[in-house]
């Protein structure tokens, strides 16, 4: 038998906190000129700042990871300079070809030009460069394995 009425402290605290937040929100809307729009603007700035801080932290962590990894990579596995230049030239030619094939407006005097089109071009150059580098690396490794097997057979 229960002599006390049912009293759930957790729900009472939650309801009280929600009522307090509503009351504070209404008071701020009344006292601040512009009401909720100023609050939304300020919170938006805070959220954007947090997102940018997270992106910066991720970039720093990635750079640290790459530096640690680069220390362990053997010099034999790195691409020669001529192969890096060839990959960069192929990426530039490939992205230029894609721009011309799709008629993407990348010059200021073209109708429909937007600066965001340059983002597409930069991403295409990056992707093509990384793809060309991996293909050249694979080709060079296979070629060196073939030459080493030919030398061992003689």
Buried (B, 14 or more C-beta within 10 A) or exposed (E): EEEEEEEEEEEEEEEEEEEEEEEEEEEEBEEEEEEEEEBEEEEEEEEEEEEEEEEEEEEEEEEEEEEEEEEEEEEEEEBEEEBBEBBBEBBBEBBBEBBEEEEBBBEEEEEEBEEEBEEBBEEBBEEBBEBBBEEBBEEBEEEEEEEEEEEEEE
